[in-house]
Amino acid sequence: MASNAAVPFWRSAGMTYITYSNICANLVRNCLKEPFKAETLQREKVHFAVSKWSNGIPEKPTIRSDSGEE
């Protein structure tokens, strides 16, 4: 049986690594001073395409943007 001592703290807190990584990145961004803070907030924006599939064929993709804020 495995020991809980080897489990990373983010896993024992019920988080995924991605969630933990996003929290750390937001903390670092919020600690930056201007103009570096404004530059990192601009890089945080994400653009992606979403396509629905029906009968094995993709429909026309929808372009979406996300600012990264929750």
All heavy atoms as a GROMACS GRO file, in nm:
protein
  552
    1MET      N    1   0.084  -0.117   0.000
    1MET     CA    2   0.000   0.000   0.000
    1MET      C    3   0.089   0.124   0.000
    1MET      O    4   0.186   0.134   0.073
    1MET     CB    5  -0.091  -0.003   0.122
    1MET     CG    6  -0.189   0.110   0.126
    1MET     SD    7  -0.307   0.078   0.257
    1MET     CE    8  -0.443   0.165   0.190
    2ALA      N    9   0.055   0.223  -0.082
    2ALA     CA   10   0.136   0.343  -0.095
    2ALA      C   11   0.112   0.438   0.022
    2ALA      O   12   0.003   0.446   0.077
    2ALA     CB   13   0.102   0.414  -0.226
    3SER      N   14   0.217   0.510   0.058
    3SER     CA   15   0.208   0.609   0.165
    3SER      C   16   0.156   0.741   0.110
    3SER      O   17   0.185   0.779  -0.002
    3SER     CB   18   0.347   0.629   0.226
    3SER     OG   19   0.345   0.739   0.314
    4ASN      N   20   0.080   0.813   0.189
    4ASN     CA   21   0.030   0.944   0.148
    4ASN      C   22   0.139   1.050   0.152
    4ASN      O   23   0.120   1.161   0.102
    4ASN     CB   24  -0.087   0.987   0.236
    4ASN     CG   25  -0.213   0.912   0.204
    4ASN    OD1   26  -0.225   0.854   0.096
    4ASN    ND2   27  -0.307   0.912   0.296
    5ALA      N   28   0.253   1.021   0.212
    5ALA     CA   29   0.362   1.119   0.222
    5ALA      C   30   0.418   1.154   0.084
    5ALA      O   31   0.470   1.263   0.065
    5ALA     CB   32   0.472   1.065   0.311
    6ALA      N   33   0.407   1.063  -0.012
    6ALA     CA   34   0.463   1.087  -0.144
    6ALA      C   35   0.364   1.160  -0.236
    6ALA      O   36   0.401   1.197  -0.347
    6ALA     CB   37   0.503   0.954  -0.208
    7VAL      N   38   0.242   1.184  -0.191
    7VAL     CA   39   0.141   1.250  -0.274
    7VAL      C   40   0.167   1.400  -0.274
    7VAL      O   41   0.183   1.461  -0.168
    7VAL     CB   42  -0.001   1.222  -0.219
    7VAL    CG1   43  -0.106   1.299  -0.298
    7VAL    CG2   44  -0.029   1.073  -0.221
    8PRO      N   45   0.173   1.462  -0.393
    8PRO     CA   46   0.192   1.608  -0.398
    8PRO      C   47   0.078   1.679  -0.325
    8PRO      O   48  -0.036   1.632  -0.324
    8PRO     CB   49   0.189   1.640  -0.547
    8PRO     CG   50   0.217   1.511  -0.616
    8PRO     CD   51   0.167   1.404  -0.526
    9PHE      N   52   0.109   1.794  -0.264
    9PHE     CA   53   0.008   1.864  -0.184
    9PHE      C   54  -0.111   1.908  -0.266
    9PHE      O   55  -0.222   1.912  -0.218
    9PHE     CB   56   0.069   1.982  -0.109
    9PHE     CG   57   0.113   2.095  -0.195
    9PHE    CD1   58   0.028   2.199  -0.224
    9PHE    CD2   59   0.242   2.097  -0.248
    9PHE    CE1   60   0.068   2.304  -0.304
    9PHE    CE2   61   0.284   2.202  -0.327
    9PHE     CZ   62   0.197   2.305  -0.356
   10TRP      N   63  -0.091   1.943  -0.396
   10TRP     CA   64  -0.203   1.985  -0.480
   10TRP      C   65  -0.298   1.870  -0.503
   10TRP      O   66  -0.418   1.888  -0.512
   10TRP     CB   67  -0.156   2.048  -0.611
   10TRP     CG   68  -0.054   1.969  -0.688
   10TRP    CD1   69   0.081   1.983  -0.680
   10TRP    CD2   70  -0.079   1.864  -0.781
   10TRP    NE1   71   0.142   1.893  -0.764
   10TRP    CE2   72   0.046   1.819  -0.828
   10TRP    CE3   73  -0.194   1.804  -0.831
   10TRP    CZ2   74   0.059   1.717  -0.921
   10TRP    CZ3   75  -0.181   1.704  -0.924
   10TRP    CH2   76  -0.056   1.661  -0.968
   11ARG      N   77  -0.245   1.747  -0.511
   11ARG     CA   78  -0.330   1.630  -0.530
   11ARG      C   79  -0.408   1.600  -0.402
   11ARG      O   80  -0.527   1.570  -0.406
   11ARG     CB   81  -0.246   1.509  -0.570
   11ARG     CG   82  -0.322   1.380  -0.587
   11ARG     CD   83  -0.421   1.382  -0.700
   11ARG     NE   84  -0.350   1.383  -0.826
   11ARG     CZ   85  -0.407   1.413  -0.942
   11ARG    NH1   86  -0.534   1.441  -0.948
   11ARG    NH2   87  -0.337   1.416  -1.051
   12SER      N   88  -0.341   1.610  -0.287
   12SER     CA   89  -0.409   1.584  -0.160
   12SER      C   90  -0.514   1.690  -0.130
   12SER      O   91  -0.608   1.665  -0.055
   12SER     CB   92  -0.309   1.572  -0.046
   12SER     OG   93  -0.240   1.693  -0.027
   13ALA      N   94  -0.501   1.810  -0.191
   13ALA     CA   95  -0.601   1.916  -0.175
   13ALA      C   96  -0.718   1.898  -0.270
   13ALA      O   97  -0.810   1.979  -0.270
   13ALA     CB   98  -0.536   2.052  -0.196
   14GLY      N   99  -0.712   1.795  -0.356
   14GLY     CA  100  -0.822   1.768  -0.448
   14GLY      C  101  -0.814   1.847  -0.578
   14GLY      O  102  -0.913   1.860  -0.649
   15MET      N  103  -0.696   1.902  -0.611
   15MET     CA  104  -0.678   1.979  -0.733
   15MET      C  105  -0.606   1.896  -0.839
   15MET      O  106  -0.534   1.802  -0.806
   15MET     CB  107  -0.591   2.102  -0.706
   15MET     CG  108  -0.657   2.212  -0.633
   15MET     SD  109  -0.555   2.360  -0.633
   15MET     CE  110  -0.462   2.336  -0.485
   16THR      N  111  -0.624   1.936  -0.963
   16THR     CA  112  -0.542   1.880  -1.070
   16THR      C  113  -0.417   1.965  -1.082
   16THR      O  114  -0.411   2.077  -1.028
   16THR     CB  115  -0.616   1.882  -1.205
   16THR    OG1  116  -0.640   2.018  -1.242
   16THR    CG2  117  -0.748   1.806  -1.198
   17TYR      N  118  -0.317   1.914  -1.151
   17TYR     CA  119  -0.194   1.991  -1.168
   17TYR      C  120  -0.221   2.119  -1.248
   17TYR      O  121  -0.162   2.224  -1.221
   17TYR     CB  122  -0.085   1.908  -1.236
   17TYR     CG  123   0.042   1.987  -1.250
   17TYR    CD1  124   0.124   2.008  -1.140
   17TYR    CD2  125   0.078   2.044  -1.371
   17TYR    CE1  126   0.239   2.083  -1.150
   17TYR    CE2  127   0.194   2.119  -1.382
   17TYR     CZ  128   0.274   2.138  -1.272
   17TYR     OH  129   0.387   2.212  -1.281
   18ILE      N  130  -0.311   2.112  -1.346
   18ILE     CA  131  -0.344   2.230  -1.427
   18ILE      C  132  -0.404   2.340  -1.340
   18ILE      O  133  -0.368   2.457  -1.352
   18ILE     CB  134  -0.439   2.192  -1.543
   18ILE    CG1  135  -0.372   2.093  -1.637
   18ILE    CG2  136  -0.488   2.315  -1.618
   18ILE    CD1  137  -0.250   2.147  -1.708
   19THR      N  138  -0.496   2.302  -1.251
   19THR     CA  139  -0.556   2.400  -1.160
   19THR      C  140  -0.450   2.464  -1.071
   19THR      O  141  -0.446   2.586  -1.054
   19THR     CB  142  -0.665   2.334  -1.074
   19THR    OG1  143  -0.760   2.272  -1.158
   19THR    CG2  144  -0.734   2.435  -0.985
   20TYR      N  145  -0.364   2.381  -1.014
   20TYR     CA  146  -0.255   2.430  -0.930
   20TYR      C  147  -0.163   2.524  -1.008
   20TYR      O  148  -0.127   2.632  -0.961
   20TYR     CB  149  -0.176   2.311  -0.874
   20TYR     CG  150  -0.043   2.348  -0.816
   20TYR    CD1  151  -0.034   2.416  -0.695
   20TYR    CD2  152   0.075   2.315  -0.882
   20TYR    CE1  153   0.090   2.450  -0.641
   20TYR    CE2  154   0.198   2.348  -0.829
   20TYR     CZ  155   0.205   2.415  -0.709
   20TYR     OH  156   0.326   2.449  -0.658
   21SER      N  157  -0.129   2.485  -1.130
   21SER     CA  158  -0.041   2.566  -1.213
   21SER      C  159  -0.106   2.701  -1.247
   21SER      O  160  -0.038   2.805  -1.246
   21SER     CB  161  -0.010   2.489  -1.342
   21SER     OG  162   0.069   2.566  -1.428
   22ASN      N  163  -0.235   2.702  -1.276
   22ASN     CA  164  -0.305   2.828  -1.306
   22ASN      C  165  -0.310   2.920  -1.185
   22ASN      O  166  -0.294   3.042  -1.198
   22ASN     CB  167  -0.447   2.799  -1.356
   22ASN     CG  168  -0.449   2.748  -1.498
   22ASN    OD1  169  -0.357   2.774  -1.574
   22ASN    ND2  170  -0.553   2.676  -1.532
   23ILE      N  171  -0.331   2.864  -1.067
   23ILE     CA  172  -0.332   2.946  -0.945
   23ILE      C  173  -0.195   3.010  -0.923
   23ILE      O  174  -0.184   3.129  -0.894
   23ILE     CB  175  -0.374   2.860  -0.824
   23ILE    CG1  176  -0.522   2.824  -0.835
   23ILE    CG2  177  -0.346   2.934  -0.693
   23ILE    CD1  178  -0.567   2.721  -0.734
   24CYS      N  179  -0.089   2.931  -0.939
   24CYS     CA  180   0.048   2.984  -0.922
   24CYS      C  181   0.078   3.093  -1.024
   24CYS      O  182   0.136   3.196  -0.991
   24CYS     CB  183   0.150   2.871  -0.933
   24CYS     SG  184   0.144   2.757  -0.796
   25ALA      N  185   0.038   3.072  -1.149
   25ALA     CA  186   0.064   3.170  -1.254
   25ALA      C  187  -0.010   3.301  -1.225
   25ALA      O  188   0.046   3.410  -1.244
   25ALA     CB  189   0.022   3.115  -1.390
   26ASN      N  190  -0.134   3.292  -1.178
   26ASN     CA  191  -0.210   3.413  -1.145
   26ASN      C  192  -0.146   3.488  -1.028
   26ASN      O  193  -0.141   3.612  -1.029
   26ASN     CB  194  -0.356   3.378  -1.112
   26ASN     CG  195  -0.435   3.347  -1.235
   26ASN    OD1  196  -0.406   3.398  -1.342
   26ASN    ND2  197  -0.535   3.263  -1.220
   27LEU      N  198  -0.095   3.416  -0.929
   27LEU     CA  199  -0.028   3.481  -0.817
   27LEU      C  200   0.097   3.556  -0.862
   27LEU      O  201   0.121   3.669  -0.820
   27LEU     CB  202   0.008   3.378  -0.710
   27LEU     CG  203  -0.109   3.323  -0.629
   27LEU    CD1  204  -0.063   3.206  -0.542
   27LEU    CD2  205  -0.168   3.432  -0.543
   28VAL      N  206   0.175   3.494  -0.949
   28VAL     CA  207   0.297   3.558  -0.999
   28VAL      C  208   0.261   3.682  -1.080
   28VAL      O  209   0.321   3.788  -1.065
   28VAL     CB  210   0.382   3.460  -1.082
   28VAL    CG1  211   0.493   3.533  -1.155
   28VAL    CG2  212   0.438   3.351  -0.993
   29ARG      N  213   0.159   3.671  -1.169
   29ARG     CA  214   0.119   3.786  -1.250
   29ARG      C  215   0.073   3.902  -1.163
   29ARG      O  216   0.101   4.018  -1.192
   29ARG     CB  217   0.006   3.746  -1.346
   29ARG     CG  218   0.052   3.669  -1.464
   29ARG     CD  219  -0.062   3.649  -1.562
   29ARG     NE  220  -0.042   3.523  -1.631
   29ARG     CZ  221  -0.110   3.412  -1.610
   29ARG    NH1  222  -0.208   3.409  -1.523
   29ARG    NH2  223  -0.082   3.303  -1.676
   30ASN      N  224  -0.001   3.872  -1.056
   30ASN     CA  225  -0.052   3.979  -0.969
   30ASN      C  226   0.058   4.045  -0.887
   30ASN      O  227   0.040   4.157  -0.839
   30ASN     CB  228  -0.161   3.924  -0.878
   30ASN     CG  229  -0.288   3.894  -0.953
   30ASN    OD1  230  -0.316   3.956  -1.054
   30ASN    ND2  231  -0.364   3.798  -0.904
   31CYS      N  232   0.171   3.980  -0.871
   31CYS     CA  233   0.283   4.037  -0.795
   31CYS      C  234   0.373   4.127  -0.880
   31CYS      O  235   0.455   4.200  -0.824
   31CYS     CB  236   0.368   3.925  -0.735
   31CYS     SG  237   0.283   3.836  -0.603
   32LEU      N  238   0.358   4.123  -1.011
   32LEU     CA  239   0.443   4.202  -1.098
   32LEU      C  240   0.408   4.350  -1.091
   32LEU      O  241   0.293   4.387  -1.064
   32LEU     CB  242   0.430   4.154  -1.243
   32LEU     CG  243   0.483   4.015  -1.273
   32LEU    CD1  244   0.448   3.976  -1.416
   32LEU    CD2  245   0.632   4.009  -1.252
   33LYS      N  246   0.508   4.434  -1.116
   33LYS     CA  247   0.487   4.578  -1.124
   33LYS      C  248   0.469   4.617  -1.270
   33LYS      O  249   0.505   4.543  -1.361
   33LYS     CB  250   0.607   4.651  -1.065
   33LYS     CG  251   0.624   4.629  -0.916
   33LYS     CD  252   0.742   4.706  -0.863
   33LYS     CE  253   0.758   4.682  -0.714
   33LYS     NZ  254   0.872   4.756  -0.660
   34GLU      N  255   0.412   4.735  -1.290
   34GLU     CA  256   0.397   4.787  -1.425
   34GLU      C  257   0.533   4.820  -1.483
   34GLU      O  258   0.622   4.857  -1.407
   34GLU     CB  259   0.307   4.911  -1.426
   34GLU     CG  260   0.164   4.883  -1.389
   34GLU     CD  261   0.092   4.789  -1.484
   34GLU    OE1  262   0.133   4.778  -1.602
   34GLU    OE2  263  -0.004   4.725  -1.441
   35PRO      N  264   0.559   4.807  -1.609
   35PRO     CA  265   0.473   4.770  -1.720
   35PRO      C  266   0.465   4.619  -1.743
   35PRO      O  267   0.395   4.572  -1.831
   35PRO     CB  268   0.539   4.838  -1.840
   35PRO     CG  269   0.685   4.831  -1.808
   35PRO     CD  270   0.692   4.848  -1.657
   36PHE      N  271   0.537   4.540  -1.661
   36PHE     CA  272   0.541   4.395  -1.682
   36PHE      C  273   0.406   4.330  -1.658
   36PHE      O  274   0.369   4.233  -1.724
   36PHE     CB  275   0.648   4.333  -1.592
   36PHE     CG  276   0.783   4.397  -1.610
   36PHE    CD1  277   0.836   4.477  -1.511
   36PHE    CD2  278   0.853   4.379  -1.727
   36PHE    CE1  279   0.959   4.537  -1.527
   36PHE    CE2  280   0.978   4.439  -1.744
   36PHE     CZ  281   1.030   4.518  -1.645
   37LYS      N  282   0.330   4.383  -1.563
   37LYS     CA  283   0.199   4.326  -1.532
   37LYS      C  284   0.105   4.340  -1.652
   37LYS      O  285   0.035   4.244  -1.688
   37LYS     CB  286   0.140   4.397  -1.410
   37LYS     CG  287   0.014   4.334  -1.357
   37LYS     CD  288  -0.027   4.399  -1.226
   37LYS     CE  289  -0.142   4.328  -1.163
   37LYS     NZ  290  -0.174   4.383  -1.031
   38ALA      N  291   0.102   4.456  -1.715
   38ALA     CA  292   0.015   4.477  -1.832
   38ALA      C  293   0.056   4.386  -1.947
   38ALA      O  294  -0.031   4.332  -2.018
   38ALA     CB  295   0.021   4.623  -1.876
   39GLU      N  296   0.185   4.364  -1.966
   39GLU     CA  297   0.233   4.278  -2.074
   39GLU      C  298   0.189   4.134  -2.052
   39GLU      O  299   0.147   4.066  -2.146
   39GLU     CB  300   0.385   4.284  -2.084
   39GLU     CG  301   0.437   4.417  -2.134
   39GLU     CD  302   0.589   4.423  -2.130
   39GLU    OE1  303   0.653   4.318  -2.109
   39GLU    OE2  304   0.642   4.533  -2.148
   40THR      N  305   0.198   4.085  -1.929
   40THR     CA  306   0.158   3.946  -1.903
   40THR      C  307   0.008   3.928  -1.914
   40THR      O  308  -0.038   3.822  -1.956
   40THR     CB  309   0.206   3.899  -1.765
   40THR    OG1  310   0.150   3.983  -1.664
   40THR    CG2  311   0.356   3.898  -1.755
   41LEU      N  312  -0.070   4.030  -1.879
   41LEU     CA  313  -0.215   4.018  -1.892
   41LEU      C  314  -0.256   4.010  -2.039
   41LEU      O  315  -0.353   3.943  -2.073
   41LEU     CB  316  -0.285   4.135  -1.823
   41LEU     CG  317  -0.275   4.135  -1.670
   41LEU    CD1  318  -0.337   4.261  -1.614
   41LEU    CD2  319  -0.339   4.011  -1.612
   42GLN      N  320  -0.182   4.076  -2.128
   42GLN     CA  321  -0.212   4.068  -2.271
   42GLN      C  322  -0.181   3.929  -2.326
   42GLN      O  323  -0.252   3.877  -2.410
   42GLN     CB  324  -0.133   4.173  -2.349
   42GLN     CG  325  -0.184   4.314  -2.328
   42GLN     CD  326  -0.327   4.330  -2.375
   42GLN    OE1  327  -0.366   4.281  -2.481
   42GLN    NE2  328  -0.407   4.397  -2.294
   43ARG      N  329  -0.075   3.866  -2.276
   43ARG     CA  330  -0.037   3.732  -2.323
   43ARG      C  331  -0.129   3.624  -2.268
   43ARG      O  332  -0.130   3.512  -2.318
   43ARG     CB  333   0.107   3.700  -2.281
   43ARG     CG  334   0.208   3.773  -2.362
   43ARG     CD  335   0.345   3.715  -2.335
   43ARG     NE  336   0.377   3.726  -2.193
   43ARG     CZ  337   0.484   3.785  -2.144
   43ARG    NH1  338   0.571   3.839  -2.226
   43ARG    NH2  339   0.505   3.790  -2.015
   44GLU      N  340  -0.206   3.657  -2.167
   44GLU     CA  341  -0.294   3.560  -2.104
   44GLU      C  342  -0.416   3.526  -2.190
   44GLU      O  343  -0.477   3.423  -2.174
   44GLU     CB  344  -0.340   3.618  -1.969
   44GLU     CG  345  -0.419   3.524  -1.884
   44GLU     CD  346  -0.454   3.587  -1.751
   44GLU    OE1  347  -0.367   3.649  -1.689
   44GLU    OE2  348  -0.569   3.573  -1.713
   45LYS      N  349  -0.450   3.613  -2.285
   45LYS     CA  350  -0.568   3.591  -2.368
   45LYS      C  351  -0.549   3.470  -2.459
   45LYS      O  352  -0.441   3.446  -2.512
   45LYS     CB  353  -0.597   3.715  -2.452
   45LYS     CG  354  -0.637   3.833  -2.366
   45LYS     CD  355  -0.665   3.954  -2.449
   45LYS     CE  356  -0.699   4.071  -2.358
   45LYS     NZ  357  -0.714   4.194  -2.430
   46VAL      N  358  -0.657   3.395  -2.476
   46VAL     CA  359  -0.652   3.271  -2.554
   46VAL      C  360  -0.758   3.277  -2.664
   46VAL      O  361  -0.871   3.320  -2.640
   46VAL     CB  362  -0.679   3.149  -2.462
   46VAL    CG1  363  -0.681   3.022  -2.543
   46VAL    CG2  364  -0.578   3.142  -2.351
   47HIS      N  365  -0.722   3.234  -2.783
   47HIS     CA  366  -0.816   3.224  -2.894
   47HIS      C  367  -0.819   3.079  -2.939
   47HIS      O  368  -0.714   3.016  -2.955
   47HIS     CB  369  -0.772   3.314  -3.010
   47HIS     CG  370  -0.754   3.457  -2.971
   47HIS    ND1  371  -0.859   3.542  -2.951
   47HIS    CD2  372  -0.642   3.529  -2.944
   47HIS    CE1  373  -0.814   3.660  -2.916
   47HIS    NE2  374  -0.681   3.655  -2.911
   48PHE      N  375  -0.940   3.026  -2.962
   48PHE     CA  376  -0.951   2.886  -3.003
   48PHE      C  377  -1.077   2.866  -3.087
   48PHE      O  378  -1.166   2.951  -3.088
   48PHE     CB  379  -0.951   2.793  -2.881
   48PHE     CG  380  -1.058   2.823  -2.780
   48PHE    CD1  381  -1.178   2.754  -2.781
   48PHE    CD2  382  -1.037   2.919  -2.682
   48PHE    CE1  383  -1.276   2.782  -2.688
   48PHE    CE2  384  -1.133   2.947  -2.588
   48PHE     CZ  385  -1.254   2.877  -2.591
   49ALA      N  386  -1.082   2.754  -3.158
   49ALA     CA  387  -1.197   2.720  -3.241
   49ALA      C  388  -1.266   2.597  -3.184
   49ALA      O  389  -1.201   2.504  -3.138
   49ALA     CB  390  -1.152   2.693  -3.385
   50VAL      N  391  -1.399   2.599  -3.188
   50VAL     CA  392  -1.479   2.488  -3.140
   50VAL      C  393  -1.562   2.436  -3.256
   50VAL      O  394  -1.631   2.513  -3.324
   50VAL     CB  395  -1.572   2.533  -3.024
   50VAL    CG1  396  -1.660   2.418  -2.979
   50VAL    CG2  397  -1.492   2.589  -2.910
   51SER      N  398  -1.554   2.305  -3.282
   51SER     CA  399  -1.634   2.243  -3.388
   51SER      C  400  -1.720   2.134  -3.329
   51SER      O  401  -1.672   2.051  -3.252
   51SER     CB  402  -1.544   2.181  -3.496
   51SER     OG  403  -1.470   2.279  -3.561
   52LYS      N  404  -1.849   2.136  -3.363
   52LYS     CA  405  -1.937   2.027  -3.323
   52LYS      C  406  -1.931   1.921  -3.432
   52LYS      O  407  -1.918   1.951  -3.550
   52LYS     CB  408  -2.080   2.076  -3.305
   52LYS     CG  409  -2.096   2.165  -3.186
   52LYS     CD  410  -2.242   2.198  -3.162
   52LYS     CE  411  -2.253   2.286  -3.039
   52LYS     NZ  412  -2.393   2.312  -3.006
   53TRP      N  413  -1.939   1.797  -3.391
   53TRP     CA  414  -1.936   1.685  -3.485
   53TRP      C  415  -2.073   1.620  -3.490
   53TRP      O  416  -2.136   1.598  -3.388
   53TRP     CB  417  -1.832   1.583  -3.442
   53TRP     CG  418  -1.691   1.631  -3.461
   53TRP    CD1  419  -1.628   1.730  -3.395
   53TRP    CD2  420  -1.599   1.581  -3.556
   53TRP    NE1  421  -1.501   1.746  -3.440
   53TRP    CE2  422  -1.480   1.655  -3.540
   53TRP    CE3  423  -1.602   1.482  -3.652
   53TRP    CZ2  424  -1.367   1.632  -3.616
   53TRP    CZ3  425  -1.490   1.459  -3.728
   53TRP    CH2  426  -1.374   1.533  -3.711
   54SER      N  427  -2.120   1.588  -3.610
   54SER     CA  428  -2.244   1.512  -3.626
   54SER      C  429  -2.224   1.412  -3.740
   54SER      O  430  -2.174   1.447  -3.847
   54SER     CB  431  -2.362   1.605  -3.655
   54SER     OG  432  -2.342   1.676  -3.774
   55ASN      N  433  -2.256   1.289  -3.713
   55ASN     CA  434  -2.241   1.180  -3.809
   55ASN      C  435  -2.097   1.166  -3.859
   55ASN      O  436  -2.072   1.138  -3.975
   55ASN     CB  437  -2.336   1.196  -3.928
   55ASN     CG  438  -2.481   1.192  -3.887
   55ASN    OD1  439  -2.518   1.117  -3.795
   55ASN    ND2  440  -2.564   1.272  -3.950
   56GLY      N  441  -2.002   1.192  -3.771
   56GLY     CA  442  -1.861   1.177  -3.806
   56GLY      C  443  -1.804   1.288  -3.890
   56GLY      O  444  -1.692   1.278  -3.939
   57ILE      N  445  -1.877   1.397  -3.909
   57ILE     CA  446  -1.832   1.509  -3.992
   57ILE      C  447  -1.834   1.636  -3.907
   57ILE      O  448  -1.935   1.666  -3.843
   57ILE     CB  449  -1.923   1.527  -4.116
   57ILE    CG1  450  -1.921   1.400  -4.200
   57ILE    CG2  451  -1.880   1.647  -4.198
   57ILE    CD1  452  -2.023   1.400  -4.311
   58PRO      N  453  -1.723   1.712  -3.906
   58PRO     CA  454  -1.723   1.836  -3.828
   58PRO      C  455  -1.807   1.945  -3.895
   58PRO      O  456  -1.805   1.959  -4.016
   58PRO     CB  457  -1.576   1.876  -3.822
   58PRO     CG  458  -1.517   1.816  -3.944
   58PRO     CD  459  -1.594   1.688  -3.970
   59GLU      N  460  -1.880   2.019  -3.813
   59GLU     CA  461  -1.955   2.133  -3.864
   59GLU      C  462  -1.862   2.254  -3.869
   59GLU      O  463  -1.747   2.246  -3.828
   59GLU     CB  464  -2.075   2.161  -3.774
   59GLU     CG  465  -2.176   2.048  -3.772
   59GLU     CD  466  -2.291   2.072  -3.677
   59GLU    OE1  467  -2.296   2.180  -3.612
   59GLU    OE2  468  -2.376   1.984  -3.666
   60LYS      N  469  -1.912   2.367  -3.917
   60LYS     CA  470  -1.830   2.488  -3.929
   60LYS      C  471  -1.781   2.529  -3.790
   60LYS      O  472  -1.860   2.540  -3.696
   60LYS     CB  473  -1.913   2.600  -3.991
   60LYS     CG  474  -1.835   2.727  -4.014
   60LYS     CD  475  -1.921   2.832  -4.080
   60LYS     CE  476  -1.841   2.960  -4.095
   60LYS     NZ  477  -1.922   3.067  -4.151
   61PRO      N  478  -1.650   2.553  -3.774
   61PRO     CA  479  -1.598   2.590  -3.642
   61PRO      C  480  -1.641   2.731  -3.600
   61PRO      O  481  -1.661   2.819  -3.683
   61PRO     CB  482  -1.446   2.582  -3.659
   61PRO     CG  483  -1.424   2.598  -3.805
   61PRO     CD  484  -1.545   2.543  -3.874
   62THR      N  485  -1.654   2.748  -3.470
   62THR     CA  486  -1.683   2.877  -3.410
   62THR      C  487  -1.557   2.927  -3.344
   62THR      O  488  -1.496   2.856  -3.263
   62THR     CB  489  -1.795   2.862  -3.304
   62THR    OG1  490  -1.909   2.803  -3.365
   62THR    CG2  491  -1.831   2.996  -3.245
   63ILE      N  492  -1.514   3.048  -3.378
   63ILE     CA  493  -1.394   3.108  -3.319
   63ILE      C  494  -1.433   3.172  -3.186
   63ILE      O  495  -1.528   3.250  -3.181
   63ILE     CB  496  -1.329   3.211  -3.412
   63ILE    CG1  497  -1.303   3.151  -3.550
   63ILE    CG2  498  -1.203   3.269  -3.350
   63ILE    CD1  499  -1.208   3.037  -3.551
   64ARG      N  500  -1.361   3.138  -3.081
   64ARG     CA  501  -1.391   3.191  -2.948
   64ARG      C  502  -1.266   3.258  -2.891
   64ARG      O  503  -1.155   3.224  -2.926
   64ARG     CB  504  -1.432   3.077  -2.854
   64ARG     CG  505  -1.546   2.994  -2.905
   64ARG     CD  506  -1.671   2.996  -2.826
   64ARG     NE  507  -1.663   3.054  -2.697
   64ARG     CZ  508  -1.715   3.000  -2.587
   64ARG    NH1  509  -1.772   2.883  -2.594
   64ARG    NH2  510  -1.709   3.062  -2.473
   65SER      N  511  -1.287   3.350  -2.800
   65SER     CA  512  -1.178   3.415  -2.728
   65SER      C  513  -1.207   3.404  -2.581
   65SER      O  514  -1.322   3.412  -2.538
   65SER     CB  515  -1.166   3.562  -2.766
   65SER     OG  516  -1.124   3.573  -2.899
   66ASP      N  517  -1.102   3.386  -2.503
   66ASP     CA  518  -1.116   3.378  -2.360
   66ASP      C  519  -1.007   3.463  -2.297
   66ASP      O  520  -0.891   3.452  -2.334
   66ASP     CB  521  -1.102   3.233  -2.314
   66ASP     CG  522  -1.128   3.215  -2.167
   66ASP    OD1  523  -1.184   3.306  -2.104
   66ASP    OD2  524  -1.091   3.111  -2.113
   67SER      N  525  -1.044   3.549  -2.202
   67SER     CA  526  -0.947   3.637  -2.141
   67SER      C  527  -0.867   3.567  -2.032
   67SER      O  528  -0.773   3.623  -1.977
   67SER     CB  529  -1.017   3.759  -2.081
   67SER     OG  530  -1.103   3.718  -1.977
   68GLY      N  531  -0.906   3.443  -1.996
   68GLY     CA  532  -0.836   3.371  -1.893
   68GLY      C  533  -0.888   3.400  -1.755
   68GLY      O  534  -0.845   3.339  -1.657
   69GLU      N  535  -0.981   3.492  -1.742
   69GLU     CA  536  -1.039   3.524  -1.612
   69GLU      C  537  -1.155   3.431  -1.584
   69GLU      O  538  -1.227   3.393  -1.674
   69GLU     CB  539  -1.089   3.669  -1.610
   69GLU     CG  540  -0.978   3.769  -1.632
   69GLU     CD  541  -1.029   3.911  -1.645
   69GLU    OE1  542  -1.151   3.930  -1.639
   69GLU    OE2  543  -0.946   4.000  -1.663
   70GLU      N  544  -1.169   3.394  -1.457
   70GLU     CA  545  -1.278   3.303  -1.422
   70GLU      C  546  -1.381   3.372  -1.338
   70GLU      O  547  -1.360   3.462  -1.270
   70GLU     CB  548  -1.221   3.184  -1.345
   70GLU     CG  549  -1.132   3.102  -1.432
   70GLU     CD  550  -1.079   2.981  -1.358
   70GLU    OE1  551  -1.142   2.938  -1.260
   70GLU    OE2  552  -0.977   2.929  -1.399
   0.00000   0.00000   0.00000
